[in-house]
């Protein structure tokens, strides 16, 4: 619905105001003696009986003596002349005491007694999907009827055509439809009509009827379903002379709508076409007839270029084109607007497009007050100089690629909001910034600006409330005793340089609700005055500094539902008390010690994030954790907590990250985690958990991405149910006593099959709230996991989502490595070492072509190394040592590039880089001995003479001994007889076997 208020809207509000004033006057008259008419009072009581009033809005409607006068009832107004009820206003208004509980029920026909009604408003209630009662058409004196947002459904009754005095009709935001529009043509006095969300697809006459209403000025058809309009029907259509405001947003209109929009009215002042299907360049004729147009909204379409005719709209004040497909150079677009509209245009919204180029000299547009260019692709710079002063109030260039310094903007003395965040601005900030005395909002977040921000930059900015210099290389250089003239509400200085001393100027700031001075090079003790924090504070971030000392009681210093981050400092002492309504708390990487019982003050209603990892905390967990039913992130890693872990979750469990790594917890993994079907992370490594790996992990945790049970006391086999973890990307069961075989269904881990990952991080979204009305701000928490990588513990955070790893090392697994594991093509690391695995290495292991680390050492693997292993081009770590592998190491630059230790302990393995040569690699022998002399002279005639003499002497020495010694001769012949018998005994059966 358009935000522009037309003259007729003003008239309606004026009329309603007069009625309200009359109501106040009439109440006084009633007190003087005017009573409501009895039958009308009874009719209202009967109407009340059909309603459910949970919050007592109609508590003043009664029949006892003190409440008999219905003219004094809430929402009722009577005529001071006749006593008849002329107004019934039961519109639901948000009640923080009883939120979201409007009236609901049925509309009793007893209301027919109120025949003098001028004003009937039943909007924003719940009438249970019932149709609009036809008898409402009998209130012929009605001038104002509002049934919007009241859960009506069905056909709009044609009896409403009897309300000929009606000036305003609002039926929007229900589930209604119209088959024919003829009844509407009787409402000649109608000036405002709201049919938002009404289905008009069967009302082919809607356009003719609408344009025939002589008094109609404001028409709202947002999100209505319109019938198609063919060109022949346009020839009989008259142009409306009265229509000034037309809202056709979200109606599914395509480019064909330009033809009838061209004819609908030349007197239009405001036209809203946002969220349709208008595509491509806007044709020149489309708006050329709308010479009076002041406000045009074409946002959220697919428009690629605007017409030059826009420059000829001499009365155009606002032009909204954000989130389209506008391309080309920004200066060219401004050139198309440089007709007479250059002098009238006040608000120009071009954000969310694909415009490129530099920022032109916008001071040429003499009336321009707001320029929104956020989320484009501007890749130039600011003009070297703006030519003349400008009335500009808002300049939003957020999310572009502008470069260069932030120039002197003193030509914009009325500027209240300057946003150049998330660009590529470099260089320095001009001291001319200090002359923008009306500036309230200043956002330089996420650039590459450098240099000093001194007192001269900000001393005159007395109205400044929002200041964000985060993610720049700016240093705030204020003198120690200087106090700024402003009272900031938002202070964002992340990654700037404030230190080494704690900034004294913060002591003067009393109204801030957001303070982020993280990573600002402060190495100092926090002064005691700081802990007397602003009473409006709902977000505090002091992380990644070197702040020292103890943290004082924080429980009384926060408003709303705050978030607190004190991580990565040198705070020590006990965990401080915090506000009971805190939503996020990060105390990680400090020196806090002792138990965490002080956190029991947290009510847990909106408490979604707790990180106390990397401290010196100890003891058992307090029972108050059972109250934290909204917790999404729990990180207790790297402390010395002990005891059994609590079954802390209730019937509903929003927990997404469960990290208790490196503590001394005992017992089983908490079975209550099976209710946490949003879990993405379970890291229980380096504890003393025992028992078997729970099978329910695979059955009830479909989103689990990280499962680490490393270095515990688990036994038993790996449950086949874990193969259902289709999202798992890191599986670590190393250093346990797990036995059995690796499940063959491991190829069902489909996330490891995929070679690409959609996100580099595993992120959890949480919300911290500014007030009890729950106007929340979204933040995020990136998970951390420790992975054994190339022999050392590596911590992954920003790239955790890209890591895909299986580590089953140091267990008692046996059996063969399943061939199915080779289908996990996304694996980066595979470690099956120090088990009792047997059989060959899977022949298709080369399919794991992203593998960077492979460790199969210290098993009982046999067979040859598969040739496919040489295909692993990314392999950086390989260890096959201490197995029973045999044969030759396949030849490739990759496999020969590893140290020999990668293959050591395989006694039958040969080939480079091992020193053992394979038989086929030995040099070939000479096939025959010839009488020729060798090159080195070893084989000679003397050599052969010596061989012959040796044979003769040896042979005749043996024979002569047999001839001369009888006992030797007898023993020799017995030996020959024995040998003959053995040969016959073995040879004959073997021959028989061969014959059979």
TAWO-V581856 format. One line per field, one symbol per residue. psi: psi as a letter, one per 30 degrees, with the letter a starting at -180 (. if undefined). burial: + if it has 16 or more other ideal C-beta (glycine too) atoms within 10 Angstrom, else -. A space follows every 50 residues. Layout:
psi->???
burial->???
This chain:
psi->kkfkjleeeeeeeeeeeeeeeeeeeeeeeefffkllkefeeeeeeeeefg lkieghfgffjlglefgfjffflkfkklkfeffkkfkjjgkkkkjfeikh ilklbljkfffffifgkfkjjglhajhggllkkfffffiffkfkkjglhg hllakkkfffffiffkfkkjglhaillkelgeffffiffkfkkjhkgkjg ffifgeeeeeffjffkekkjgkgljklkjleefffgkkkkffkfkjjhkh ggkafffeefeffekfgkekkjglhahklakklefegffiffkejkjglh ahkflllffefgjfgkekjjgkiahkaakeeeeeefggbfffffkekjjg lhahkaalkljfffjffkfkjjglhahkgblllekkellkgkekjjgkha hklaljajgffifgkfkjjhlhagkaalkkffeffifgkfjjjgkhahkl akjleffffgifgkfkjjglhahkkjiklegkklfljkfkjjgkgljfaf lkjeffffkfgkfkjjhkhghkilkklefefilkffkgkkjglhahklal kljgfggklbilkkjglhahklalklklkfgkfkkjglhagklalgffff fkegegjfjkjglhahllllklfffffifgkekjjglhahlllkkkifla ekjgkfkjjgkhahklalkjfffffiggkfkjjglhahkaalkkffefef ifgkekjjgkiahkaaljkfffffiffkfjjjglhahkaalkkfgfffif efekflkfkfljkkklkkkelfghjlkkalkklkkkkjjhflkkkkdfge ffkjkkjglhahkaaljkfffffiffkekkjglhahkaalkkfgfffigg kfkkjglhahklalkkeffffifgkfkkjglhahllakkkkleeeffllf ffglgjfgkllkglfkkleffkkklkflklflklefgejleeeeeeeeee eeeeefeeeeeeefjeeeeeeeeeeeeeeeeeeeeeeeeeeeeee.
burial->++-+-+-++-++--++--+--++--++-++---+-++--++-+++-++-- +-----++--+-------+++++-++++++--++++++++++-------- +++++-++-++-++-++++++++++++----++--++++-++++++++++ ++---+++-++++-++++++++++-+++--+-++-++-++++++++++++ --+++++-+++-+--+++++++++-+--+-------+--+--++++++++ +-+-+-++-++++++-++++++++++-+---+---++-++--++++++++ +-+++++-+++-+--+++++++++-+---+--++-++++-++-+++++++ +++-+++++++++++--+++++++++-+-+++---+---+-+++++++++ -++-+++-++++--+++++++++-+++-+---++++--+++++++++-+- --++--++-++--+++++++++-+++-+-----+-+-++++++++++++- -+++++--+--+++++++++-+-+-+---+--++-++++++++++-+--- ++-++-+++++++++++++-+---+++++-++++++++++-+---+-++- -+-+-++++++++++-+---+--++-+++++++++++++-+---+--++- --+++++++++++-+---++-+++++-++++++++++-+---++--++-+ +--+++++++++-+---++-+++++--+++++++++-++--++--++++- ++----+---++-+-+++++-----+--+-+-+++++++------+---+ +++++++++++-++-+++-+++++-++++++++++-+---++--++++-+ +++++++++-++-+++-+++++--+-+++++++-+--+++---++--+-- -++--+--++++-+------------------------+----------- ----------------------------------------------
